[in-house]
Every structure is written in C-alpha cells, then in structure tokens.
C-alpha cells in the first residue's frame, strides 16, 4: 500500500472517493506524522481528534453517497485564522490562550467542504517576518538541509513558515497561508512547494487576525499547482462580512487547468535583475523563460520602473496599518493583561502591550505610529500611497504588452536561522520580488523550479492580471510539468 | 528625518507600549536605520499622482439596517482577562 502521507490533496480526494482507503486511515497517518515531527516546531496546537472526527464524518458521507469537495482531506490551518473553540494566537504572547467563539470565513468554508483540521500552524508573530523567527512559540525549522554535511537549521521562510515546513515534511498535504508582502510565496519557494496569493478580495479577511488590511490576503499552499487550485476554490468567494470582499463567482480553476500557453505573452521585467542575486537564480529564471516558451508562450521584455520603491513604500504602509490594527490589544477584552501593582488604566495598556508583543511587532507599531503622527503623515504615509499608485500603474502599463509576468520568487535560497535576524533591513529585502504584487493587489504564485548547488529549492514567481488566477495557475502548471521537481528533504526529524 | 530618544519615548507612549531606557537606547539607531532607508521615497516625483485608495476597484456596499447579531454576551466575555457581572472590568479610573 502507498504511504498515505505521500499523497497530495487531489490524490487523497480521488483515492478516498474511489474507495482505495478510508478517511480515518488518511487522518491517522497524518496525525502520526505530525506527532513525530516535534523537532520542526511547525504546529502551535495539534488537533488530532478534530482531524479524526472530520474523517469519520467523511467515511459516513461516503457510505451515504453525500461526498463534499474535500471529504477525506485533512489540512493544516495557519494560526492566523480564528478557529472556534481552538486556541488562535497569531504566534503572539498577547493572544496566548485566546479561544475564539467564532470561525473565520475561510476556515469555515474549508470545513464545510469536508476538510479536517490537523492543527494550527506556527508563523511569524502577527505574520511579521520572513523567516519564522519572530514567533513567541519558537522558530520553525525547515525540513531541508544543505547537502554539504552542514546540519545548520534553515529558515522555512515566513510568515507562513509552519505551513511551508509542514507541507515540505509531508505532515499535511496542504494548508492555508496568508500573504501581506510575500508570506505565501517566499516560504513556498524556500521549501520546494507551491503557493498562490489570489487577487486582493478573492478570499474573505473576516476572522483572520489583521496585520495590514489593504494588503492581507489568504491563499493555499500545497505540493503542486492542482492542489493549490482545489484548495483555492474552497477558500474564495464573496463574504458580506468583509467590506473589501469581491462579489464575484468563484471560477472552476481546477477544471480549467491547462499547461498550453499558446497565445499568451509573458513579460520579463528588467528591474527584477537585482545586484548581488546568485547566478543560480538568474539561471533558473532563464530556464523558466525557456519552459514557458516551450509551452507556447511568447516572451516580451517589459519595464516596471518603480520597482525599487516598492519595499520602502511597503514598510510605511504595512506598519501604519499594523499600528492601527494592533491598537485593539488592550488587555481588556481578550488576550494577555499585565496589571502592575497600583497601575492605572493607561499603565495597564502600556504594560500589557510591552509584555505581549515581540520585538519585531513593537518595531513595526512604532514605525507605523511615527509615520502617521502629526507633521509626518504627508511626508511618509501620503507619499507612500502615491508611490503605490505608481507601482500599480507600472503593472497596468505592462499588461498592455503581456498577459503575465515571470520573475524569481526570492533573491536567495533559504538562509540559516539567525543569519539575518539581527538586521531588520536585511530581512525586509528578502521580499523584494513579492512586495510589488502585494501593493498592486494582483494574483501571484510561486512554484518550485529546481535546486541550487547546496541542494536547496528555488522558486519561480508568476504574476497575473487582477482576477486572472487561471492564467497564473496554468503557467505554474506549465513550469511544474517541465521542471519535474521531485526533490524532497531527507527525513532527519 | 531621524528620531532621537525623546521622540522614541513619545511614539512609544502614543502606541501605549512601555519601554525601558535600555530599549530606547537600542531602538533609536534601529529605527533610524529603517527610516533612513525609507527616505528614498522622497526622490519620486508624485506631484501629479493621487494616493492609492483601493487596489481593486470595488464599491462600498450598504447593508440592510437590521439587527443581524447579538444576544451573545457570554461568548463576547469568554476571553476577557477579567469580566464581572456581565461587564469587562478595568482598573479604577479617577479623573
């Protein structure tokens, strides 16, 4: 019998439907994998009993002929999604012990579609980070190691680092991520998996712990493109509870998957050739261009002239929104309260927030407070929002010449834990290729393209027009079929 | 523009985050490093550009003016660090 944890979403769904195995067998196999992988620290909470209960329901539904789209499929849930009666922390001490009395829209849709929950996945605290080193619940370790005998722990990327690590280690066949500036795509690239951030507004933000509301967007991460399409279909859709939710039908992305790119024009933005980028990433990019040509696409050179300003604009806008969103953590309604002896209400707020937020979260709240403060608002925040308009305009102008864009996902392969954590700026620069798309609200996906000389995965990013997830997924599939990426981390955990 | 110790104390106070002297000492160069890098946005000519208000065009919907929620007091208070007699409680406030 096949090892059930080697199966992806589609294979589990189809095999379960065909009667090759029971949902309980699948859930048990993944529960065992989760329980045996504590060294990765990918989970904050494990929920084996919830996975089993969903599996038993799926087995009953199969017997009664009432299967749902994800019946029999267990998944992981990033611990940024509120899950009813299951602790939800955003990886922060300030929310430790918070047990939501409601379910986020996206997680609720997945459970209604028949999926079961294996647990809540670790992440960077409030999704602020690119290496999963800012979690209050400890670093997540990537299952990947360099092939030169070095056993240094590597970053799984961030902020969806628990998600990427768990999928790469085959603890879950797929899971949710969220992406504010690259938090789905960069960890997917670091761990040799796929992940798509859909168009802003496709997935409801209701019940997702807010970081930067004009940028936050949920999306799936999984081992391949088809699995991402399946999960995304079951996550997206209009939600009246989110004022920025798009009132549009959810396309049948899986059914329309096609690796034939005839008639599609792929833009190659020259500004993404940055100084100091490893030659291997440049070579993979060239290889990706050749693969898309082979799939029938025409290649055109395009320019996105304001690319270099995307990161500084992002590091004004995202902290500004975060400083506002995170004002809600006051020690009164939920979460941590720190009440020093004799403290008044203001002292309690300040003590609670000092004790509850991690260093990176505080740093961003302070930056956000500063750029929004009287006298500086126009110079920083308004200017950043104007630059954001120019960045979106760059993409609009590119779409006159092409239908999608191909770039590397990240400027390096996975780095070691603590290699960058002392230098916030160096860490921020890791999102140089993913942030512009976030600022423009466009759909973008990372798919694995190959390995570097040290045996670590490298990803390619496909960026599409607003609402054109289909072309993004199709190009991802075209690359996937040609890359034949089958490498996986050797089990050491 | 750069921040000094007093400014860091001021924004920490605005953000309701208690900071120690050592933390302020560490934050000043850290924040200045980031703010110095952000300064490059000033080189972009934005004189004829409107600030972004929505990444994807969308209309702000109005909903029916009806009660859709409520009667969930216990659920609302369930996660409160301190709740008494159906209320959130805070330290005594004397103005």
Interface residues (C-beta under 8 A of the other chain):
Chain A: X97 X98 X99 X100 X101 X102 X199 X200 X201 X214 X240 X243 X244 X246 X247 X306 X308 X309 X312 X313 X315 X316 X323 X327 X330 X331 X332 X333 X334 X335 X336 X337 X339 X343 X344 X345 X346 X347 X348 X349 X350 X351 X353 X354 X357 X362 X363 X365 X366 X367 X369 X370 X373 X376 X379 X380 X382 X383 X384 X385 X386 X387 X388 X389 X390 X392 X424 X425 X439 X440 X441 X466 X467
Chain B: X1 X3 X7 X8 X11 X12 X13 X14 X15 X16 X17 X18 X19 X27 X30 X31 X33 X34 X35 X37 X38 X40 X41 X42 X44 X46 X49 X50 X51 X52 X53 X54 X55 X56 X58 X60 X61 X63 X72 X75 X76 X78 X79 X80 X81 X82 X88 X90 X91 X92 X93
